[in-house]
Each structure stands twice: as structure tokens, then as C-alpha cells.
């Protein structure tokens, strides 16, 4: 089996070239052809020696992902569904803005974390993507958009690892892909403009700080452990205290001087003034410089959850801002093509039976709510009878 060169960062490609009896500088030439120029065949690489191209033809290949569908939103957002084989497909989303072009990239086929408000989590988990499958999303989007726009300049200025999957649960494949994104011989992105979003895999936050520190976003979604245990099950393993301490440690190496906290606004679940005041207290106690990004929930039938109203979100934001916390409300983009935050689902051969577990969980929650209502009604009737 030949090697997929998209799997290698520059150091890995240098080692591969040395294995072919070539000098290390050949790796830089090859890397530039693949990532800067978007070459998909060795015949295009005219400044490489013919002997090297012949070696590469028998030992390596460049494997782009097959595009199953492309959808364009009214707001300019583009969503691609990529075939990653064996019945799995993942999604990536391009979000154009006046001052930047952002690509949201997937790291896994599905997700094993199982957050209540995330469509990907409800679909379950199949497997980790390889480094090549992660970087192939950027490779395709960047060079496709250049051709479409007739541009010779870089189109994608920001990458967010906020697509399908928990990036830090696929650490060994994530880091080479990040290094390729950052390399001046490839995409040349700034560490400040590459963001890894995590639900809170504490040991891997520490490892990322040592191996490839980029901007960090934490999916918080709750101000206390009891509620976060319900919304983000990983919290049972890495509770808030441990997570906030890991964020503190990360800041020593981070390219930004704050951590972004993502907070999905769920009607009647985590959006009350009490929750906002609790968040202010949590941040103050932790003495952690943060920025809150409040995310309007994008409903899907299986969640059983609703989006908080605009006034509720605005009032919530004001409490955080009055508490001296930088707070923004994310503008929903691409929701008409199911490309907004929490909506990416792709097509996953679930190996975790997530849909069954989620359905059982909803039944238990509904039964508990019904029993609580019945108990309250009985208590009221007893009180009225006594009176």
C-alpha cells in the first residue's frame, strides 16, 4: 500500500523522503506543491527530478476526499459532505466574512461525547479520521475556493476544529494536521487563527499546550457540575475544577491571553439570570481570563430542547458583561442548510448505539418530569384539602 502524503506534516514528509534516498529539502518542495499549489499528481511537480517523481509514483499518492454533496446557504456559507469510506461521511463548512474566511473542520466520523444539544453526538461514533482526512478538508476547500474566486491569494484565513467529533480524542492525528495548517510551506495560518474546540479532555489540553499550542475554545454550556454532567457527559470524568485548572495551565503556552468559553443557550435549561450570575462567580473564583461566546441553539427533533429567546440571550449577555466578562452572541450562519453550530451530522455508521442510549435517556427524563408534576399536583391537592 502506498503512503498518502496528506497524512504527513513537514517533518514526517522529510523522513519519508529520506527513506527514498532523497535529501530533506525535497520534502519542502513536495510539501509546497501539495499544499500551496494544490497539486494532486506528481506529474505536475515540474521542479522535482524525474527519478524522484518515478519513485513517488510507486510509493505514494495524494488522496483527496470524494465530495458527496455541496450546499450553499443564502448567506454565502458552503457545506461539503465528504465520503471517508466504509459508509461514513463527514461535513466541513466554509463561512465567508468581510475580514476573514473561516473553515470549520471535522476530526471524527461522529462523536463519542454525546452532548445533549449536539446533532453529531446523537448520531453516535464510528471512528477517528486520519491526519490526511482532516487536512484534506482544508486542502479541498482552499484550492476549490481559489479556482472558484479566481484568486491566487489565500482564501481561508481561519480554521476552527469545531466540526464533527471531539478533536482531543483524536490527538495523534490532530497534531500533524495542525502543524500542516501552521507551516509557512503549506497554509501559513497564524496560531491565533487556528482554534481547537474541546468539551474538556483535560490530559490532552495539557498535551496540546506542549506539542502544538493554538487558540483554545472550551464547550462549557453550564455553570456547575450537576448541570454540566447532564449536558456534557465528559464532565463526570473531568469536572469543572479540573477543567478550569487545565485552562490556566494552557494560557502559559497559548497564542491568545484568554480562553474562549462556548455556551449554547437552551431554553429553560441553562439560560436563567441565576445561571449567568453563577458563571460570573465561577470565572471570578477561578481568576481565569475568558471570553464567552453565547451560541443560539439550533434545534433538531431528537434533542427535545428549544432555543432561548432573543431577549433572554441579551439579558444573559448583559449580566456577564456587567461582571466584566467579554461576551459576544454568535451570529447564526448556514442554518438553512443545517451548517450552523451543533447541526453537523454527516452520515455515520454508529458503533456506540448512541441513538438508542439517547432515546432511553429521553424516556427516563420525560418519566421523571411527569412524576415530578404528578407529585406537585398531589401536594397541591392535599394542601387545598387541608385548608
Kinemage of the C-alpha trace (Angstrom):
@kinemage 1
@onewidth
@group {chain A} dominant
@subgroup {mainchain}
@vectorlist {calphas} color= white
{ca unk a 1} P 0.000 0.000 0.000
{ca unk a 2} L 1.365 3.409 -0.934
{ca unk a 3} L 1.558 6.316 1.509
{ca unk a 4} L -0.983 9.150 1.428
{ca unk a 5} L 1.226 12.249 1.540
{ca unk a 6} L -1.612 14.298 3.067
{ca unk a 7} L -1.013 12.300 6.251
{ca unk a 8} L 2.434 13.870 6.813
{ca unk a 9} L 3.458 17.128 8.399
{ca unk a 10} L 6.730 18.554 7.046
{ca unk a 11} L 8.942 16.554 9.403
{ca unk a 12} L 7.066 13.358 8.581
{ca unk a 13} L 7.421 14.056 4.878
{ca unk a 14} L 11.166 14.663 5.313
{ca unk a 15} L 11.542 11.273 6.987
{ca unk a 16} L 9.562 9.694 4.146
{ca unk a 17} L 11.821 11.320 1.529
{ca unk a 18} L 14.953 10.180 3.363
{ca unk a 19} L 13.531 6.659 3.217
{ca unk a 20} L 13.511 7.022 -0.566
{ca unk a 21} L 17.176 8.062 -0.503
{ca unk a 22} L 16.361 11.716 -1.133
{ca unk a 23} L 17.612 14.872 0.566
{ca unk a 24} L 15.357 16.502 3.166
{ca unk a 25} L 14.917 19.662 1.091
{ca unk a 26} L 12.941 17.599 -1.416
{ca unk a 27} L 10.244 17.279 1.243
{ca unk a 28} L 9.849 21.066 1.356
{ca unk a 29} L 9.448 21.194 -2.426
{ca unk a 30} L 6.902 18.377 -2.315
{ca unk a 31} L 5.037 19.948 0.614
{ca unk a 32} L 4.702 23.264 -1.227
{ca unk a 33} L 3.402 21.583 -4.352
{ca unk a 34} L 0.747 19.709 -2.399
{ca unk a 35} L -0.464 22.389 -0.002
{ca unk a 36} L 0.434 25.766 -1.514
{ca unk a 37} L -0.303 24.867 -5.134
{ca unk a 38} L -2.912 22.164 -4.610
{ca unk a 39} L -1.185 19.587 -6.807
{ca unk a 40} L -2.832 16.178 -6.801
{ca unk a 41} L -0.430 14.350 -9.161
{ca unk a 42} L 3.336 14.056 -9.236
{ca unk a 43} L 3.420 14.878 -12.938
{ca unk a 44} L 2.523 18.488 -12.078
{ca unk a 45} L 5.622 18.882 -9.906
{ca unk a 46} L 7.926 20.074 -12.664
{ca unk a 47} L 10.879 21.140 -10.486
{ca unk a 48} L 11.235 17.677 -8.971
{ca unk a 49} L 13.748 15.341 -10.588
{ca unk a 50} L 12.193 12.784 -12.901
{ca unk a 51} L 13.793 10.000 -10.845
{ca unk a 52} L 12.040 11.253 -7.697
{ca unk a 53} L 8.698 11.531 -9.468
{ca unk a 54} L 9.100 7.956 -10.637
{ca unk a 55} L 9.828 6.813 -7.066
{ca unk a 56} L 6.803 8.724 -5.759
{ca unk a 57} L 4.558 7.171 -8.402
{ca unk a 58} L 5.219 3.694 -6.954
{ca unk a 59} L 5.422 4.537 -3.238
{ca unk a 60} L 2.983 7.404 -2.586
{ca unk a 61} L -0.251 9.093 -3.575
{ca unk a 62} L -2.233 12.217 -2.728
{ca unk a 63} L -5.705 11.160 -1.648
{ca unk a 64} L -8.369 13.871 -1.667
{ca unk a 65} L -11.778 13.112 -0.187
{ca unk a 66} L -14.687 12.437 -2.505
{ca unk a 67} L -17.325 15.157 -2.307
{ca unk a 68} L -20.797 13.665 -1.978
{ca unk a 69} L -22.737 16.933 -1.805
{ca unk a 70} L -22.169 20.680 -1.794
{ca unk a 71} L -24.782 23.031 -0.351
{ca unk a 72} L -24.743 26.818 -0.476
{ca unk a 73} L -26.586 28.975 2.031
{ca unk a 74} L -28.311 32.243 1.253
{ca unk a 75} L -25.699 33.962 3.456
{ca unk a 76} L -22.757 32.579 1.439
{ca unk a 77} L -21.908 29.687 3.757
{ca unk a 78} L -20.918 26.491 1.942
{ca unk a 79} L -21.202 22.980 3.378
{ca unk a 80} L -19.471 19.949 1.878
{ca unk a 81} L -20.234 16.332 2.713
{ca unk a 82} L -17.121 14.177 2.246
{ca unk a 83} L -17.059 10.401 1.828
{ca unk a 84} L -14.458 8.882 4.181
{ca unk a 85} L -15.276 5.284 3.298
{ca unk a 86} L -16.972 2.296 4.910
{ca unk a 87} L -20.342 4.040 4.996
{ca unk a 88} L -19.088 7.127 6.847
{ca unk a 89} L -19.298 10.730 5.673
{ca unk a 90} L -18.217 13.933 7.419
{ca unk a 91} L -19.027 17.590 6.922
{ca unk a 92} L -16.937 20.748 6.656
{ca unk a 93} L -18.286 24.296 6.452
{ca unk a 94} L -16.840 27.457 4.899
{ca unk a 95} L -18.048 30.737 6.417
{ca unk a 96} L -17.126 33.885 4.449
{ca unk a 97} L -16.979 37.247 6.207
{ca unk a 98} L -15.701 40.653 5.138
{ca unk a 99} L -12.451 40.350 7.086
{ca unk a 100} L -11.870 36.595 7.098
{ca unk a 101} L -12.726 33.237 5.626
{ca unk a 102} L -13.296 30.504 8.219
{ca unk a 103} L -13.345 26.766 7.635
{ca unk a 104} L -14.980 24.513 10.223
{ca unk a 105} L -13.267 21.117 10.060
{ca unk a 106} L -14.300 17.672 11.342
{ca unk a 107} L -11.924 15.413 13.280
{ca unk a 108} L -14.006 12.257 13.709
{ca unk a 109} L -16.778 10.378 11.943
{ca unk a 110} L -19.359 11.047 14.622
{ca unk a 111} L -18.610 11.812 18.251
{ca unk a 112} L -18.498 9.700 21.394
{ca unk a 113} L -19.017 12.538 23.908
{ca unk a 114} L -22.801 12.600 23.471
{ca unk a 115} L -23.698 16.196 24.380
{ca unk a 116} L -27.485 16.574 24.576
{ca unk a 117} L -27.673 19.608 22.307
{ca unk a 118} L -25.383 18.368 19.508
{ca unk a 119} L -26.742 16.622 16.421
{ca unk a 120} L -23.401 14.897 15.803
{ca unk a 121} L -23.423 13.364 19.280
{ca unk a 122} L -26.916 11.972 18.753
{ca unk a 123} L -25.686 10.212 15.630
{ca unk a 124} L -23.043 8.281 17.550
{ca unk a 125} L -19.420 7.451 16.787
{ca unk a 126} L -17.760 5.379 14.084
{ca unk a 127} L -14.021 6.185 14.019
{ca unk a 128} L -11.257 8.767 14.186
{ca unk a 129} L -10.224 10.486 10.976
{ca unk a 130} L -6.618 10.217 9.847
{ca unk a 131} L -4.383 13.296 9.624
{ca unk a 132} L -4.805 13.126 5.865
{ca unk a 133} L -8.594 13.083 6.132
{ca unk a 134} L -8.516 16.105 8.439
{ca unk a 135} L -6.149 18.173 6.279
{ca unk a 136} L -7.886 17.036 3.068
{ca unk a 137} L -10.915 19.113 4.084
{ca unk a 138} L -8.750 22.256 4.139
{ca unk a 139} L -6.814 21.192 1.013
{ca unk a 140} L -10.044 20.774 -0.953
{ca unk a 141} L -11.789 23.900 0.357
{ca unk a 142} L -8.805 26.226 -0.094
{ca unk a 143} L -7.955 25.231 -3.644
{ca unk a 144} L -11.564 24.833 -4.772
{ca unk a 145} L -12.399 28.321 -3.497
{ca unk a 146} L -9.301 29.786 -5.162
{ca unk a 147} L -10.394 28.364 -8.509
{ca unk a 148} L -13.986 29.494 -7.984
{ca unk a 149} L -12.993 33.015 -6.975
{ca unk a 150} L -10.153 33.272 -9.469
{ca unk a 151} L -7.773 34.065 -6.626
{ca unk a 152} L -4.079 33.336 -6.279
{ca unk a 153} L -4.123 34.540 -2.673
{ca unk a 154} L -5.078 32.518 0.381
{ca unk a 155} L -8.868 32.350 0.798
{ca unk a 156} L -9.132 30.605 4.176
{ca unk a 157} L -7.610 32.690 6.959
{ca unk a 158} L -9.083 30.849 9.967
{ca unk a 159} L -9.634 27.195 10.802
{ca unk a 160} L -11.811 26.034 13.676
{ca unk a 161} L -11.771 22.399 14.756
{ca unk a 162} L -15.466 22.628 15.602
{ca unk a 163} L -16.918 20.212 13.082
{ca unk a 164} L -17.904 16.635 13.794
{ca unk a 165} L -16.059 14.983 16.671
{ca unk a 166} L -14.018 15.786 19.773
{ca unk a 167} L -10.596 16.782 18.375
{ca unk a 168} L -8.634 15.973 21.528
{ca unk a 169} L -9.903 12.390 21.488
{ca unk a 170} L -8.087 12.055 18.147
{ca unk a 171} L -4.886 13.723 19.301
{ca unk a 172} L -2.319 11.703 17.342
{ca unk a 173} L -3.972 12.572 14.021
{ca unk a 174} L -4.909 16.123 15.025
{ca unk a 175} L -1.409 17.433 15.748
{ca unk a 176} L 0.214 16.652 12.352
{ca unk a 177} L -2.797 18.247 10.659
{ca unk a 178} L -2.448 21.360 12.831
{ca unk a 179} L 1.280 21.580 12.054
{ca unk a 180} L 0.488 21.500 8.337
{ca unk a 181} L -2.079 24.271 8.766
{ca unk a 182} L 0.527 26.396 10.561
{ca unk a 183} L 3.535 25.694 8.319
{ca unk a 184} L 4.763 28.581 6.152
{ca unk a 185} L 5.477 25.969 3.471
{ca unk a 186} L 1.796 24.904 3.480
{ca unk a 187} L -1.123 27.125 4.559
{ca unk a 188} L 0.798 29.557 6.780
{ca unk a 189} L -2.030 30.140 9.240
{ca unk a 190} L -1.383 32.006 12.482
{ca unk a 191} L -1.644 30.088 15.748
{ca unk a 192} L -4.138 32.753 16.829
{ca unk a 193} L -6.320 31.879 13.836
{ca unk a 194} L -6.417 28.114 14.330
{ca unk a 195} L -8.786 27.076 17.108
{ca unk a 196} L -9.273 23.683 18.715
{ca unk a 197} L -12.629 23.300 20.423
{ca unk a 198} L -12.912 20.711 23.177
{ca unk a 199} L -15.587 19.508 25.544
{ca unk a 200} L -12.869 19.252 28.187
{ca unk a 201} L -10.415 16.354 27.740
{ca unk a 202} L -8.096 17.608 30.472
{ca unk a 203} L -4.968 15.466 29.893
{ca unk a 204} L -4.999 16.284 26.186
{ca unk a 205} L -5.372 20.021 26.865
{ca unk a 206} L -2.071 19.787 28.731
{ca unk a 207} L -0.529 17.731 25.932
{ca unk a 208} L -1.681 20.201 23.258
{ca unk a 209} L -0.023 23.016 25.222
{ca unk a 210} L 3.296 21.178 24.950
{ca unk a 211} L 3.085 19.896 21.373
{ca unk a 212} L 1.138 22.421 19.311
{ca unk a 213} L -0.492 25.294 21.233
{ca unk a 214} L -3.142 27.063 19.185
{ca unk a 215} L -6.203 29.041 20.260
{ca unk a 216} L -8.395 27.042 22.641
{ca unk a 217} L -12.185 27.050 22.904
{ca unk a 218} L -13.955 25.075 25.626
{ca unk a 219} L -17.542 23.881 25.257
{ca unk a 220} L -18.747 24.912 28.716
{ca unk a 221} L -22.561 25.175 28.476
{ca unk a 222} L -23.212 25.078 32.234
{ca unk a 223} L -22.059 26.931 35.365
{ca unk a 224} L -21.972 23.925 37.710
{ca unk a 225} L -21.087 20.253 37.675
{ca unk a 226} L -24.631 18.952 38.204
{ca unk a 227} L -25.999 20.634 35.084
{ca unk a 228} L -22.858 20.082 33.018
{ca unk a 229} L -22.895 16.371 33.867
{ca unk a 230} L -26.283 16.234 32.158
{ca unk a 231} L -25.423 18.385 29.134
{ca unk a 232} L -21.780 17.333 28.591
{ca unk a 233} L -21.301 13.774 29.947
{ca unk a 234} L -17.485 14.072 29.784
{ca unk a 235} L -17.773 16.393 32.796
{ca unk a 236} L -18.299 13.345 35.009
{ca unk a 237} L -14.708 12.332 34.223
{ca unk a 238} L -13.172 15.822 34.146
{ca unk a 239} L -15.279 18.129 36.356
{ca unk a 240} L -15.206 21.906 36.198
{ca unk a 241} L -12.477 22.423 38.791
{ca unk a 242} L -10.049 20.195 36.868
{ca unk a 243} L -11.072 21.751 33.547
{ca unk a 244} L -10.541 25.329 34.727
{ca unk a 245} L -7.154 24.423 36.202
{ca unk a 246} L -6.144 22.914 32.831
{ca unk a 247} L -7.235 26.131 31.102
{ca unk a 248} L -4.997 28.107 33.474
{ca unk a 249} L -2.043 25.893 32.601
{ca unk a 250} L -2.760 26.214 28.882
{ca unk a 251} L -2.607 30.018 28.954
{ca unk a 252} L 1.130 29.883 29.656
{ca unk a 253} L 1.647 28.495 26.130
{ca unk a 254} L -1.410 29.795 24.257
{ca unk a 255} L -1.157 32.340 21.421
{ca unk a 256} L -4.014 34.317 22.972
{ca unk a 257} L -4.224 35.689 26.503
{ca unk a 258} L -7.685 34.282 27.135
{ca unk a 259} L -9.687 31.077 26.740
{ca unk a 260} L -12.937 31.122 24.792
{ca unk a 261} L -15.913 29.526 26.531
{ca unk a 262} L -18.683 28.381 24.203
{ca unk a 263} L -22.124 28.384 25.760
{ca unk a 264} L -25.151 27.015 23.884
{ca unk a 265} L -28.302 28.819 25.038
{ca unk a 266} L -31.017 26.266 25.865
{ca unk a 267} L -34.490 27.473 26.750
{ca unk a 268} L -35.251 26.925 30.435
{ca unk a 269} L -32.207 24.699 30.892
{ca unk a 270} L -29.088 26.866 31.297
{ca unk a 271} L -30.252 30.369 30.392
{ca unk a 272} L -31.663 31.943 33.574
{ca unk a 273} L -30.242 35.013 35.322
{ca unk a 274} L -29.180 32.720 38.170
{ca unk a 275} L -27.098 30.679 35.715
{ca unk a 276} L -25.468 33.859 34.406
{ca unk a 277} L -24.607 35.106 37.908
{ca unk a 278} L -23.234 31.652 38.732
{ca unk a 279} L -20.961 31.853 35.680
{ca unk a 280} L -19.646 35.237 36.769
{ca unk a 281} L -18.855 33.801 40.206
{ca unk a 282} L -17.213 30.734 38.656
{ca unk a 283} L -14.903 32.835 36.462
{ca unk a 284} L -14.016 35.225 39.271
{ca unk a 285} L -13.190 32.398 41.637
{ca unk a 286} L -11.031 30.719 39.006
{ca unk a 287} L -9.314 34.044 38.154
{ca unk a 288} L -9.304 32.940 34.555
{ca unk a 289} L -9.267 35.421 31.646
{ca unk a 290} L -12.061 34.266 29.360
{ca unk a 291} L -14.304 35.347 26.540
{ca unk a 292} L -17.838 33.952 26.388
{ca unk a 293} L -19.384 33.102 23.040
{ca unk a 294} L -23.132 32.619 23.508
{ca unk a 295} L -24.473 30.310 20.810
{ca unk a 296} L -28.141 30.257 19.793
{ca unk a 297} L -29.221 26.614 19.896
{ca unk a 298} L -30.117 25.096 16.549
{ca unk a 299} L -32.984 22.702 17.336
{ca unk a 300} L -33.286 19.200 15.912
{ca unk a 301} L -36.129 16.787 16.744
{ca unk a 302} L -34.159 14.200 18.725
{ca unk a 303} L -32.817 16.719 21.238
{ca unk a 304} L -36.093 17.636 22.926
{ca unk a 305} L -34.573 21.100 23.501
{ca unk a 306} L -35.533 24.602 22.380
{ca unk a 307} L -33.638 27.795 21.574
{ca unk a 308} L -33.590 30.566 24.164
{ca unk a 309} L -35.450 33.713 23.138
{ca unk a 310} L -33.530 36.717 21.847
{ca unk a 311} L -34.328 38.823 24.933
{ca unk a 312} L -33.265 36.014 27.258
{ca unk a 313} L -29.929 35.757 25.426
{ca unk a 314} L -29.456 39.547 25.508
{ca unk a 315} L -30.227 39.730 29.244
{ca unk a 316} L -27.890 36.799 29.909
{ca unk a 317} L -25.110 38.504 27.973
{ca unk a 318} L -25.602 41.754 29.879
{ca unk a 319} L -25.167 40.015 33.233
{ca unk a 320} L -21.863 38.542 32.045
{ca unk a 321} L -20.746 41.888 30.608
{ca unk a 322} L -21.697 43.684 33.827
{ca unk a 323} L -19.494 41.114 35.555
{ca unk a 324} L -16.553 42.367 33.452
{ca unk a 325} L -16.569 39.303 31.176
{ca unk a 326} L -16.109 39.871 27.448
{ca unk a 327} L -19.202 38.352 25.864
{ca unk a 328} L -20.436 38.013 22.302
{ca unk a 329} L -23.503 36.368 20.786
{ca unk a 330} L -22.601 34.208 17.823
{ca unk a 331} L -24.406 35.099 14.645
{ca unk a 332} L -26.076 32.002 13.249
{ca unk a 333} L -24.721 31.187 9.783
{ca unk a 334} L -25.802 28.498 7.361
{ca unk a 335} L -28.795 27.271 9.356
{ca unk a 336} L -30.856 26.998 6.149
{ca unk a 337} L -28.519 24.182 5.026
{ca unk a 338} L -28.022 22.666 8.513
{ca unk a 339} L -24.481 24.054 8.635
{ca unk a 340} L -24.809 26.044 11.855
{ca unk a 341} L -23.238 25.183 15.183
{ca unk a 342} L -24.378 21.813 16.529
{ca unk a 343} L -26.115 20.813 13.295
{ca unk a 344} L -23.332 18.884 11.553
{ca unk a 345} L -24.244 15.226 11.373
{ca unk a 346} L -22.855 13.754 8.161
{ca unk a 347} L -23.549 10.041 7.811
{ca unk a 348} L -22.050 7.748 10.432
{ca unk a 349} L -22.083 4.006 10.976
{ca unk a 350} L -22.607 4.262 14.718
{ca unk a 351} L -20.553 1.787 16.754
{ca unk a 352} L -21.711 3.169 20.099
{ca unk a 353} L -25.508 2.758 19.882
{ca unk a 354} L -25.811 6.444 20.719
{ca unk a 355} L -29.272 6.902 19.242
{ca unk a 356} L -30.681 4.087 21.404
{ca unk a 357} L -28.980 5.440 24.518
{ca unk a 358} L -30.182 8.972 23.802
{ca unk a 359} L -33.743 7.701 23.266
{ca unk a 360} L -33.673 5.767 26.543
{ca unk a 361} L -32.331 8.841 28.284
{ca unk a 362} L -35.189 10.986 26.940
{ca unk a 363} L -37.740 8.427 28.155
{ca unk a 364} L -36.229 8.486 31.656
{ca unk a 365} L -36.186 12.293 31.696
{ca unk a 366} L -39.791 12.533 30.496
{ca unk a 367} L -40.895 9.980 33.098
{ca unk a 368} L -39.082 11.896 35.845
{ca unk a 369} L -40.687 15.158 34.726
{ca unk a 370} L -44.147 13.542 34.674
{ca unk a 371} L -43.641 12.062 38.143
{ca unk a 372} L -42.479 15.442 39.460
{ca unk a 373} L -45.561 17.147 38.010
{ca unk a 374} L -47.829 14.470 39.498
{ca unk a 375} L -46.183 14.826 42.890
{ca unk a 376} L -46.571 18.599 42.779
{ca unk a 377} L -50.234 18.271 41.790
{ca unk a 378} L -50.874 15.769 44.593
{ca unk a 379} L -49.159 18.035 47.112
{ca unk a 380} L -51.270 20.988 45.953
{ca unk a 381} L -54.485 18.959 46.225
{ca unk a 382} L -53.581 17.791 49.742
{ca unk a 383} L -52.765 21.330 50.815
{ca unk a 384} L -56.045 22.654 49.448
{ca unk a 385} L -57.999 19.856 51.155
{ca unk a 386} L -56.322 20.574 54.488
{ca unk a 387} L -57.059 24.261 54.131
